[in-house]
Amino acid sequence: MATKAPVFSPNDRIDHSIYGTGTILNVGERLTTIAFDGAGTKKFMTSLVSLVRSDVPAPPEPERRKKAAPCSL
């Protein structure tokens, strides 16, 4: 009997053999979009991508800097 591939949803943490750990952003019928911790955002064909669930937590988001006040001369 064939084993069915695991179903993933947005915000699931995964591990990819080349790009490492990441967070699924979107799973569509055709494309899956993943934000990898170190490799940026990548898109894969949903039917071909090979992923494994990961227990590694997402890294903290960097703090956004506030815009500087306009300087007056």
MOPEFEN-V340603 format. One line per field, one symbol per residue. ss: DSSP state (H for helix, E for strand, C for the rest). phi: phi as a letter, one per 30 degrees, with the letter a starting at -180 (. if undefined). psi: psi as a letter, one per 40 degrees, with the letter a starting at -180 (. if undefined). Layout:
ss->???
phi->???
psi->???
This chain:
ss->CCCCCCCCCCCCEEEECCCEEEEEEEECCCEEEEEECCCEEEEEECCCCCCEECCCCCCCCCCCCCCCCCCCC
phi->.dddddccbeidcbbcdccidabdcabcdcbccbcddbcicbcbdedcdcbbdbcdddddddddddddddccc
psi->hihhiihiiieihihiddeaiahhdhhiddihhhhideeahihihdedhhiiiiehiiiihihhiiiiihih.
